Amino acid sequence: MLQTRVTRLLGIEYPILQGALSGLGTWKFAAEVSKAGALGCFTAAVARTPEGLRRQLRMLKSELKGKPFSLNISLYMCPYQDDMFKVAIDEGVPVIETSVYAVPDDWVDSMKDNDIIWLHKVTTLRHALHAEKQGADAIILIGLEGFGFKNPRQLPTMAAVPWVARHLKKPLIAGGGVGDPHTFLAVLVLGAEAAYIGSAFLTTKEAPLPTHVKEGLLNMKPDNQELIYRILSPPSQKDFIEVMELRGKVPMERWVAMMERVLLKDPDWREAPLVWEEDISGEKVYKYVSFAASYPHKIMSVKEFIHWLVDEGRKILENIIR
Ligand SMILES: Cc1cc2nc3c(=O)[nH]c(=O)nc-3n(C[C@H](O)[C@H](O)[C@H](O)COP(=O)(O)O)c2cc1C
């Protein structure tokens, strides 16, 4: 039931991908996810430098003994972007996931020449079609409910997934508010061939956060007004116009950091630190998650969490079609 074009493309057991997590997407956490049969994601920015990335990639590869994993390079949110790409290619990373702003057009040929599977994460149909045209092997689509870089034209997951899936020939991976068996199954039924999960993975035993913070995430109420405002509201028109006017006038990594804050409705967006310098450890993480962080009913190991999604998802489906 759960084999799809995505599981075959990536060589994974379950159609589940761990989301990129700035500050928290360590190689160790990615290793646990991949060992459990999903696709673990090591976020390159966490390694900080190309040398650090090389060292940590070697540890990850040695831990996984050939099992697949992905390396996320968030464009203009990852320091030493070009050198990080070079190290990734040099070290034979099996899957590169790019995200955030634009498409890494300059790196597409190198990834293809080196047989690296390339996934690109987007929030709109227009960007999905562009990435497909550029040769992405699969597209990751995040609906409005997800945490991360937003787009004023982003639709809720339920509207976005079937619409984008209808337009693509390449397989679609989807997320944004996925964190339990129902939402996992939902994105598959809506037309995705794998689910992409960020916030909910942070509640697992292996996530690099203190236990009381994981409990805090699980106890979060999805109808918390501040959370609704941050995740679902459109940005202020005034701030949006102002930040758009700054494009090209400040370094791109500064601009992306400011834009992200505008999209998250932060009134202090002009002082936004560079994304890789932002501290989202400990309780600070409460501001950096979606509703889905509260969906798991308890702290589980990565393996238990994945099995909960898959086994319960299967039961839900059997009950529906019985
Ligand atoms: C703490 C945190 C940090 C994130 N950092 C990044 C990042 O550096 N790059 C990126 O492309 N996405 C990042 N994301 C977005 C996730 O990869 C994913 O798209 C999102 O979490 C999906 O929605 P969900 O949170 O509802 O699962 C981050 C998400 C969280 C929760």
The ligand as an SDF file (V2000), in Angstrom:
LIG
                    3D

 31 33  0  0  0  0  0  0  0  0999 V2000
   12.1410   24.6890   13.7740 C   0  0  0  0  0  0  0  0  0  0  0  0
   11.9920   24.6510   12.2670 C   0  0  0  0  0  0  0  0  0  0  0  0
   13.0490   25.0640   11.4710 C   0  0  0  0  0  0  0  0  0  0  0  0
   12.9280   25.0050   10.0780 C   0  0  0  0  0  0  0  0  0  0  0  0
   13.9910   25.3770    9.2950 N   0  0  0  0  0  0  0  0  0  0  0  0
   13.9180   25.2380    7.9530 C   0  0  0  0  0  0  0  0  0  0  0  0
   15.0350   25.5190    7.1170 C   0  0  0  0  0  0  0  0  0  0  0  0
   16.1090   25.9000    7.5670 O   0  0  0  0  0  0  0  0  0  0  0  0
   14.8910   25.3570    5.7830 N   0  0  0  0  0  0  0  0  0  0  0  0
   13.7200   24.9370    5.2210 C   0  0  0  0  0  0  0  0  0  0  0  0
   13.6520   24.7850    4.0160 O   0  0  0  0  0  0  0  0  0  0  0  0
   12.6460   24.6670    5.9860 N   0  0  0  0  0  0  0  0  0  0  0  0
   12.7190   24.8020    7.3170 C   0  0  0  0  0  0  0  0  0  0  0  0
   11.6290   24.5050    8.1000 N   0  0  0  0  0  0  0  0  0  0  0  0
   10.3760   24.0820    7.4590 C   0  0  0  0  0  0  0  0  0  0  0  0
   10.2560   22.5650    7.4490 C   0  0  0  0  0  0  0  0  0  0  0  0
   11.3010   21.9800    6.7370 O   0  0  0  0  0  0  0  0  0  0  0  0
    8.9100   22.1270    6.8230 C   0  0  0  0  0  0  0  0  0  0  0  0
    8.7660   22.6580    5.5310 O   0  0  0  0  0  0  0  0  0  0  0  0
    7.7350   22.5250    7.6880 C   0  0  0  0  0  0  0  0  0  0  0  0
    8.0380   22.2980    9.0480 O   0  0  0  0  0  0  0  0  0  0  0  0
    6.4970   21.7360    7.2850 C   0  0  0  0  0  0  0  0  0  0  0  0
    5.3860   22.0930    8.0340 O   0  0  0  0  0  0  0  0  0  0  0  0
    5.0590   21.4440    9.4910 P   0  0  0  0  0  0  0  0  0  0  0  0
    5.9090   22.1930   10.4410 O   0  0  0  0  0  0  0  0  0  0  0  0
    3.6240   21.6950    9.6660 O   0  0  0  0  0  0  0  0  0  0  0  0
    5.4190   19.9830    9.4170 O   0  0  0  0  0  0  0  0  0  0  0  0
   11.7210   24.5510    9.4880 C   0  0  0  0  0  0  0  0  0  0  0  0
   10.6680   24.1350   10.3010 C   0  0  0  0  0  0  0  0  0  0  0  0
   10.7940   24.1760   11.6860 C   0  0  0  0  0  0  0  0  0  0  0  0
    9.6530   23.6690   12.5340 C   0  0  0  0  0  0  0  0  0  0  0  0
  1  2  1  0
  2  3  1  0
  2 30  2  0
  3  4  2  0
  4  5  1  0
  4 28  1  0
  5  6  2  0
  6  7  1  0
  6 13  1  0
  7  8  2  0
  7  9  1  0
  9 10  1  0
 10 11  2  0
 10 12  1  0
 12 13  2  0
 13 14  1  0
 14 15  1  0
 14 28  1  0
 15 16  1  0
 16 17  1  0
 16 18  1  0
 18 19  1  0
 18 20  1  0
 20 21  1  0
 20 22  1  0
 22 23  1  0
 23 24  1  0
 24 25  2  0
 24 26  1  0
 24 27  1  0
 28 29  2  0
 29 30  1  0
 30 31  1  0
M  END
$$$$
